[in-house]
Amino acid sequence: MLVSIRLQNIRSFYEKTEFSLQAESICEFRDSIIYWKRNKTDEVNTVPLHIILGDHNSGKTNLLEALEMLQQILLAGSLDSLTPEANIASFGHEEEPILLGFMVIEQQIIYDYEFAFLWEDDHYEVTYEKLDVNRFTLFERHRQSIMITKTGKASQYYNENCRNMLEQQERLSEGYASDELYLTGGFRYGLGHDLVTQLHNFIQGKLHIIFQLELPIQLKQKAKIRDFLKHIHYELELDDLNKLSHGSRRFLALCDLVFDALANGYVLCIDELDSGLQTNPVMVLTSLFHNRAYNPYGAQLLFITQNPLFLNKNYIRRDEVTFFTKPQDQTQISSLLTHALRENNYLRKFTAYEYGVIPKLDLEQFLPKARINVKKL
C-alpha cells in the first residue's frame, strides 16, 4: 500500500511537500482503514480512498506526474531517460536538486525511500539517496559516497550470504556511477536482493498511474461488473461494447480498473477520473474501496477531480480529501480535516469559498441586471 509521496523542486512544488494517505484518529468509516502493525509501538494506518480537489492549474496533475517519474526511474535504475528539455525543476530553481520519495508497505515491510538529483555537466547526477526499512536506515548516499549501516538491527534485512561482507560491500560502492541509483543497482545485486526485488514487484505490478481512461475492447472483470450494475439498477449492454456511447464505455473502463484493483490489492491513481461521467454511479463505484467485503486485500484509489459533489460526509472521510492551491505559482496542499468539523456541510462551505480553494468570482459584473415589467391585469 502507498503511505506517502514526497517531492521538492519539481514543477509547481518548490518547497518540500509530503502528500500523505495516512489515516487520522477520526470515527468516519473506521472499519475501512487499512492497518499495518509491526509491533505494539509501530503501526501505520492508511485510507483506501483519497481525492485531490483544486482549481485549474493548481498542480494536481504534477503530483501524479512526479509519482510516475519516480516509478519510471526506479524501474530503469538510472536517470538516463531524463533530459533538460523536460522542464522538471521548479521555474527559476534549475540549479537546485530535485527530490522524489515515497513510503510504501509491501509484504509486511515498510519501505521509506528517497533520492535527489541535479543537472550537472550535461547530464543528471544523483546527489542523495537513502533507504529505510522498518524504521532502520540501511544505506545513505551523498553523491558517490555511500554509507552502509552495519548494526545488528539493520543487518537482519540483508541477504544472509552477504552479511559477513559489509566492509567489502561498502568499498565496492565507492565511486558508484553518478547517474545510477544504488538501490536498484549495487544494493539490489548485493546486500538487498530480496528486499529490492519485492519493492520492484510492487512498483511494477501494483502501482498503476493513469492519466486517461482507454476505451475497452473487452472487459477483464465482466462478471463482477455485470453483478454490480444489476445491484445498482444500472442497465448497460456488456456483450457488444461498440454499441454503447463514449461515456458508457468510459464508465465501464473505470469499472474494469476498479474491480481489477480490488481483486489484486492494487494502488490505483487516476487523473480526472470522473471527467464526462455522471457523479452518482462513480461515487457508488469508488465507495467500494471503503467496503471490506469488496476490498479484502487493501486496495487504494487516489484520484483527481474538479467536482465538489464528492465532498459528501456520507461518501468520504475528512482525511481522504486534499485541497490543492497555487499562491505565488507554488503548489500548497491542505487537508479537509484542517478546515471542517464532521457535522459541517462540506459542499456548501466549499462553494461559499470558505476553504479558499477556488477563487471567488463576482458574476454580477458580467451579467446584466434583470428588468422585469409587471403588467396589471
C-alpha positions in Angstrom: 0.0 0.0 0.0 1.0 3.6 -0.6 1.6 5.6 2.6 3.0 8.9 1.4 4.7 10.7 -1.5 7.5 13.3 -1.0 8.7 15.8 -3.6 10.6 19.1 -3.8 11.7 21.5 -6.5 9.7 19.7 -9.2 7.4 21.7 -11.4 5.0 23.7 -9.1 6.3 22.0 -5.9 9.3 24.1 -4.9 9.0 23.6 -1.1 9.5 20.1 0.3 6.0 18.6 0.3 4.7 15.4 1.8 1.4 14.1 0.4 0.1 11.6 3.0 -2.5 8.8 2.8 -2.3 8.0 6.5 -5.5 7.8 8.4 -6.1 10.1 11.3 -7.9 9.2 14.6 -11.4 10.1 13.5 -14.5 7.9 13.6 -15.6 8.2 10.0 -15.6 4.9 8.0 -13.4 3.5 10.7 -13.9 -0.1 9.5 -12.4 0.7 6.1 -9.0 1.7 7.4 -6.0 -0.4 6.1 -3.9 -1.4 9.1 -0.2 -2.3 9.3 1.4 -3.2 12.7 5.0 -4.3 13.2 4.8 -4.3 17.0 3.0 -2.6 19.9 4.6 0.8 19.2 5.0 0.8 15.5 1.9 0.9 13.3 0.7 2.6 10.2 -2.9 3.1 9.2 -3.8 4.3 5.7 -7.0 5.3 4.0 -8.3 3.2 1.0 -9.7 6.2 -0.9 -8.4 9.7 -1.4 -9.4 12.6 -3.6 -7.5 15.6 -4.8 -9.6 18.7 -5.4 -8.4 22.1 -6.6 -8.7 24.9 -9.1 -7.3 24.6 -12.7 -3.5 24.8 -12.9 -3.0 24.3 -9.1 -0.5 21.4 -9.5 -2.8 18.4 -9.1 -1.6 16.5 -12.1 2.0 17.4 -11.2 1.8 15.2 -8.2 0.8 12.1 -10.3 3.5 13.0 -12.9 6.1 13.1 -10.2 5.0 9.7 -8.9 5.1 8.3 -12.4 8.6 9.8 -12.8 9.7 8.1 -9.6 8.2 4.8 -10.8 10.0 5.0 -14.2 13.4 6.0 -12.7 13.2 3.1 -10.2 12.3 0.6 -12.9 15.1 1.9 -15.2 17.6 2.1 -12.4 19.1 5.3 -13.7 18.4 8.9 -14.8 19.2 8.2 -18.4 15.7 8.9 -19.6 15.6 12.4 -18.2 16.6 15.3 -20.4 16.9 19.1 -19.7 14.1 19.8 -22.1 11.7 18.1 -19.8 11.5 21.2 -17.6 11.4 19.1 -14.4 12.7 21.6 -11.9 10.5 24.4 -10.5 10.8 27.5 -12.6 13.7 29.7 -11.6 15.3 26.9 -9.4 17.0 24.8 -12.1 20.3 24.8 -10.2 18.8 23.2 -7.0 18.4 19.5 -6.5 15.1 17.7 -7.3 13.8 15.3 -4.6 11.5 12.4 -5.1 10.5 9.8 -2.5 7.8 7.6 -1.1 6.8 5.4 1.8 5.1 2.1 0.8 4.2 -1.1 2.7 4.6 -4.4 0.9 4.6 -7.9 2.4 4.6 -6.5 6.0 7.7 -4.5 5.3 7.6 -0.7 5.3 10.0 1.0 2.8 10.9 4.6 3.1 13.0 5.7 0.1 14.0 9.0 -1.4 16.7 10.3 -3.8 17.7 13.7 -5.1 19.3 14.6 -8.5 20.7 17.6 -10.2 21.6 18.7 -13.8 25.4 19.0 -13.9 27.9 18.7 -16.8 25.3 17.9 -19.4 23.6 15.1 -17.5 21.6 14.4 -14.4 23.5 13.2 -11.3 22.3 11.6 -8.1 23.2 13.8 -5.2 21.5 12.0 -2.4 19.8 8.6 -1.8 18.5 6.9 1.3 16.6 3.7 2.2 14.9 2.9 5.5 13.3 -0.5 6.1 11.0 -0.9 9.1 12.4 2.4 10.5 16.1 1.3 10.2 18.4 3.1 7.7 20.1 0.5 5.5 22.2 2.9 3.4 22.6 6.6 2.8 24.3 8.1 -0.2 25.8 11.6 -0.8 26.9 11.8 -4.4 29.3 8.9 -4.9 29.9 8.2 -1.3 27.7 5.5 0.2 27.5 4.6 3.8 26.0 1.1 4.7 24.6 0.6 8.1 26.4 -2.3 9.9 24.5 -2.5 13.1 22.7 -5.8 14.0 19.2 -4.5 13.7 19.7 -3.2 10.2 21.8 -6.2 9.1 18.9 -8.6 9.7 17.4 -7.3 6.4 20.5 -8.0 4.3 20.8 -11.2 2.3 22.3 -13.8 4.6 25.2 -14.7 2.3 26.3 -11.1 2.2 26.1 -10.2 5.9 29.8 -11.1 6.6 31.0 -8.9 3.7 29.6 -5.5 4.8 33.0 -3.8 4.7 33.7 -5.2 1.3 30.2 -4.2 0.0 30.9 -0.6 1.2 34.2 -0.5 -0.6 32.6 -1.8 -3.8 30.1 1.0 -3.6 32.7 3.7 -3.7 32.8 5.6 -6.9 29.3 4.4 -7.9 28.1 5.7 -11.3 26.7 9.3 -10.7 23.6 8.8 -12.8 22.6 5.3 -11.5 20.6 4.5 -8.4 22.4 2.5 -5.8 19.1 0.9 -4.6 18.3 -0.9 -7.9 22.0 -1.4 -8.8 24.7 -2.3 -6.3 22.4 -2.7 -3.4 19.9 -5.0 -5.2 22.6 -7.3 -6.6 24.5 -7.4 -3.3 23.1 -6.9 0.2 19.4 -6.2 -0.6 18.4 -8.5 -3.4 15.3 -9.9 -1.8 14.2 -6.6 -0.3 14.6 -4.6 -3.5 13.1 -7.3 -5.7 10.0 -7.2 -3.5 9.8 -3.4 -3.8 10.4 -3.6 -7.6 7.5 -6.0 -7.9 5.2 -3.6 -6.1 6.3 -0.6 -8.2 5.9 -2.6 -11.5 2.9 -4.7 -10.7 0.8 -3.0 -8.1 1.2 0.8 -8.7 -1.0 1.9 -11.6 -0.9 5.5 -12.7 -3.5 6.5 -15.3 -3.9 9.9 -17.0 -6.6 8.9 -19.5 -9.1 6.1 -19.4 -8.8 3.9 -22.5 -12.0 2.7 -24.1 -12.1 -1.1 -23.5 -12.3 -3.7 -26.3 -13.3 -6.3 -23.8 -13.7 -6.4 -20.0 -11.4 -8.4 -17.7 -13.9 -8.2 -14.8 -17.0 -8.7 -16.9 -18.9 -10.9 -14.4 -18.2 -8.7 -11.4 -19.2 -5.6 -13.4 -22.5 -7.2 -14.5 -23.4 -8.1 -10.9 -22.5 -4.6 -9.8 -24.6 -2.9 -12.4 -27.5 -5.2 -11.6 -27.2 -4.4 -7.9 -27.4 -0.6 -8.5 -30.1 -1.0 -11.2 -27.9 0.5 -13.9 -28.5 -1.1 -17.3 -25.7 -1.3 -19.8 -25.1 -3.9 -22.6 -21.8 -5.6 -21.9 -21.7 -8.2 -24.8 -21.1 -5.6 -27.5 -19.3 -2.5 -26.2 -19.2 -0.9 -29.7 -23.0 -0.3 -29.4 -22.5 1.9 -26.3 -21.9 5.6 -26.1 -18.5 7.0 -25.5 -19.4 7.9 -21.9 -20.8 4.5 -21.1 -17.6 2.8 -22.4 -15.5 5.2 -20.3 -17.6 4.2 -17.2 -17.1 0.6 -18.0 -13.4 1.2 -18.4 -13.4 2.7 -14.9 -15.4 -0.3 -13.6 -12.9 -2.7 -15.0 -9.9 -0.8 -13.4 -11.7 -0.6 -10.0 -12.7 -4.3 -9.8 -9.2 -5.4 -11.0 -7.6 -3.3 -8.3 -10.0 -4.6 -5.6 -9.3 -8.2 -6.7 -5.5 -7.8 -6.6 -4.8 -5.1 -3.9 -3.5 -2.6 -6.4 -2.8 1.1 -5.8 -4.8 3.0 -8.5 -4.0 6.6 -9.2 -6.2 8.3 -11.8 -6.2 11.9 -13.2 -9.6 13.5 -13.8 -11.3 10.2 -13.0 -14.9 11.4 -13.4 -14.4 13.6 -16.5 -17.5 13.2 -18.7 -19.2 10.8 -16.3 -22.3 11.1 -14.1 -21.3 11.6 -10.5 -23.7 9.2 -8.7 -22.6 5.9 -10.3 -19.0 7.0 -10.0 -19.5 7.6 -6.3 -21.2 4.3 -5.7 -18.4 2.5 -7.7 -15.5 4.2 -5.9 -17.1 3.8 -2.5 -16.4 0.0 -2.8 -12.9 0.8 -1.6 -14.5 1.5 1.8 -16.2 -1.9 1.9 -14.1 -4.7 3.3 -16.3 -7.3 1.5 -15.3 -5.8 -1.8 -11.8 -4.7 -0.7 -10.3 -7.6 1.3 -6.7 -7.0 0.1 -6.3 -3.3 1.0 -6.5 -1.8 -2.5 -6.3 2.0 -2.7 -7.7 4.6 -5.0 -6.3 8.1 -5.4 -7.9 10.3 -7.9 -8.1 13.9 -9.1 -11.4 15.6 -9.7 -12.8 19.1 -10.3 -16.2 18.1 -8.9 -17.0 19.3 -5.4 -20.0 17.0 -5.2 -17.6 14.4 -3.9 -17.4 16.5 -0.7 -20.1 14.4 0.9 -19.7 13.2 4.5 -21.6 10.0 3.6 -19.0 9.2 1.0 -15.6 10.4 2.2 -13.6 10.8 5.4 -12.2 14.3 6.1 -8.6 12.9 5.9 -9.4 11.5 2.5 -9.6 14.9 0.8 -6.6 17.1 0.0 -7.1 20.6 -1.4 -4.5 22.0 -3.9 -3.9 25.7 -4.2 -1.2 27.7 -6.0 -0.5 31.0 -4.4 2.6 32.8 -5.9 3.0 30.0 -8.5 3.8 27.4 -5.9 1.5 24.5 -5.1 0.4 24.2 -1.5 -1.7 21.4 0.0 -4.1 21.2 2.9 -6.5 18.5 4.2 -10.2 18.9 4.6 -9.7 17.8 8.1 -8.0 21.1 9.0 -10.9 23.0 7.6 -14.1 21.3 8.7 -15.8 19.5 11.5 -17.7 16.3 10.9 -21.1 17.9 11.1 -20.3 20.6 8.6 -21.8 20.8 5.1 -18.5 20.5 3.1 -20.1 21.3 -0.3 -21.8 24.4 0.9 -18.7 25.8 2.6 -16.6 24.9 -0.5 -18.9 26.7 -2.9 -19.1 29.6 -0.5 -15.3 30.0 -0.8 -14.8 29.3 2.9 -11.9 26.8 2.2 -10.1 29.2 -0.1 -9.6 26.5 -2.7 -11.2 28.2 -5.7 -11.2 31.9 -6.5 -14.2 34.0 -5.6 -15.9 35.2 -8.7 -18.3 38.1 -8.9 -20.7 37.1 -11.6 -22.9 40.2 -11.2 -20.4 42.4 -13.0 -20.7 40.2 -16.1 -24.5 39.7 -16.1 -27.0 42.4 -17.0 -29.4 43.2 -14.3 -32.8 41.7 -14.9 -35.5 44.0 -15.7 -39.0 42.8 -15.1 -42.1 44.6 -16.2 -45.2 43.6 -14.5 -48.5 44.5 -16.2 -51.6 44.9 -14.1 -54.3 42.6 -15.3 
